[in-house]
């Protein structure tokens, strides 16, 4: 964007350094410091060094940098613009290709996760009674270690190995969670104690008692996750809507600036046409800060106390407005056209992001069905199968599998289902969105009761079915 305004690579690199965040931004700032200390190192050399450093993670970056270098030597403005547009397109296509390659590569690892997390526990249930024939006694400690330690850690490590290869194409919204509140933790503890003690006090069957203990732990966890996350989640949804409205707002703002309207008037007119949206409030507050607060354009948006963007934690929104302010401050005459180009580029980014999420849709849908339905149901049926095998083996005298009581085994498998659901939900969110703990916590708060509900229904219905079959 800076090269389109003024074809000076040094100024453009400084402009990019002001906008970038994260590891790449810090490295670019360090390179700029080296330029000041070593006068023989040019901006072109530093930019090439950055591209080579990130070549493995973003191979398209090096090709885009070559085009940016080439545009600096173009004397014809149309040729320079086409070259820079090509550099942007190459970056977008590179991000698309990397995510498509990742989507195509995770089918086999996902099948392994399904096999290890769902099918293997079912096989182990059948094997456990047979071990008694070779004098291998399996107790509750061994079952707990296997189902609550070994299998969850194995599934998590396998899923984490897949996620480590996920390319970061777009930055997710980062919002701070509410601090841990003592009252929320105490209420969660009371919920767990109430459900756990209900079975003991009422003297109901051990299987129902085990299920009540599971429901107490899950409801306590869900309550804590929801209460401490819901405000951040709602704020995140507002920021997502703001990002979606940003392209349309920039089109209107670019048109007003192109007509020669002052910045405060253009901001006011955009806020009127977009009335009712979160972004309209930002434009209205910025216009008021300029008209009545006597602030400059940059302070109107970014002042820590009264800035229109205070409390807006979206990197895309803040970065776009930083570019917008820099563009208007550098060249009001060219600002309108540049803002329209920014809008067009953001629209392409949104389209690319939507396309990439659609490419992940099949994997995410299959894992969601596994986490919420198949895994809990198979685990509950496995618990009932273990109870049937245990009773029949003991009564026949052929097998002696009395080391684990059926209620204890049901409790252990229920704990495993909860852990597996949390791991698979984390896997789904990371694949589709990235490392966003607000989404992860809310997704877990929604998924855990459903998974345990399926497990409970499977345990009750499965017990009745096996009872009818066995007689």
Buried (B, 14 or more C-beta within 10 A) or exposed (E): BBBBBEBBBBBBBBBBBBBBEEEBBEBBEEBBEEBEEEEEBBBBBBBBBBBEBBEEEBEBBBBBBBBBBBBBEBEEEEEBBBBBBBBBBBBBEBBBEBBBEBBEEBEEBBEBBBEBBBEBBEEBBEEBBEBBEEEEEBEBEBBBEBBBEEBBEBBBEBBEEBBEEBBBBBEBBEBEBEEEEEEBBEBBEEBBEEBBBBBEEEEEEBBBBBBBBBBBBBBBBBBBBBBBBBEBBEBBEBBBEBBEBBBBBBBBBBBBBBEEBBBBBBBBBBBEEBEEBBBBBBBBBBBBBBBEBEBBBBBBBBBEEEBBBEEBBBBBBBBBBBBBBBBBEBEEEBBBBBBBBBBBBBBBBBEBBEEBBEBBEEBBEBBBEBBBBBBBBBBBBBBBBBBBBBBBBBEEEEBBBEBBBBBBBBBBBBBBBBBBBBBBBBBBBBBBBBBBBBBBBBBBBBBBBBBBBBBBEBBBBBBEEBEEEEE
